[in-house]
Amino acid sequence: MTNEAVKVLMIFALYGILEVILCIPSTQKLKTVLSKRVAQAVKAEPNRAAARQ
């Protein structure tokens, strides 16, 4: 492998590690936001069905 290839791999590795570090504390927030959105979508579904008829 050339030095450039090693540098690129290191950058990708650092990016992956950063993503993991940043995502660990925010996963709980993300789950709550997603669950709220799913609940809103489920509530809106009967209205959509009624509007189609």
Residue pairs with C-beta under 8 A, 6 or more apart in sequence:
23 30
